[in-house]
Amino acid sequence: AAGAPPVTEKLEDEDWVTLSQQGLEPIAEGRFVVHTSAHPVAPPPGGRAFLIEAGQAFGTGHHATTSGCLAMLDGMADWGFDNIIDVGTGTGLLAFAARHLWPGATIVATDIDPRAIVVTRENAELNAIPAIDLIVADGALDDSITARAPYDLLIANILAGPLVSMASEIAAIAAPGATIVLAGLLETQRGDVVAAFGECGCTLDAVDRRGDWSILRLTAGAERYVPTRPIDPKGRDGWALDL
């Protein structure tokens, strides 16, 4: 991807393996199944199975935030999207699901951690996922991301603090009326996240609560948001720990 730092190294297994593959059974959300090589499974009729090894990076589908995002995307299968971004892609899983649902869309997957982009590239090859542009970037503050804006579907499965901090820059790259899917936040943090995006003209449309976690679907304002003050990086620390 244009402007992305080169990422050429291949990770060794021990760099990422922090979970036991034997302990992770396949998970199913709508038309999607996510599994490890230790637990292969066929996709449901008309669905898609993704092989994502445990411990590679956050976003294997076994956390409520990631599985909830899969369900949220699955529920929008009949919607039309042309330009999609997955901010904090982790393993690439949500970008892969978007590619399956909207095969004609342009899709960008970003992460602040170059290792996550290595993992996503390897997973894309392993799962035969075509045409996803990968960018190493801190949130949406990157010329190669803003140059592709506006996006009509934006996905950010990270953490509440970074979501609040990034609200204005995410809203700024959203097309008028765009759909925004947010996750990685506790239900107790929902108000802060919704308020931050509300200040940028976004409205909350749906909540999928899974235990202590909430997945949000918002709609961007009718006019494209233009930030009124400089981006404040406060609260961004640790945002790469997307779940």
MOPE-V350444 format. One record per helix or strand of 3 or more residues. SS is the DSSP state (a for helix, b for strand). FROM is the first residue (numbers start at 0). TO is the last residue. Records with the same first field share a line. If there is no record, write none. Layout:
BEGIN
SS->FROM-TO + FROM-TO
END
This chain:
BEGIN
a->12-14 + 20-22 + 36-38 + 63-73 + 92-100 + 113-125 + 142-145 + 159-171 + 186-197
b->26-28 + 31-34 + 47-50 + 82-86 + 105-110 + 131-135 + 150-156 + 173-185 + 202-209 + 212-218
END
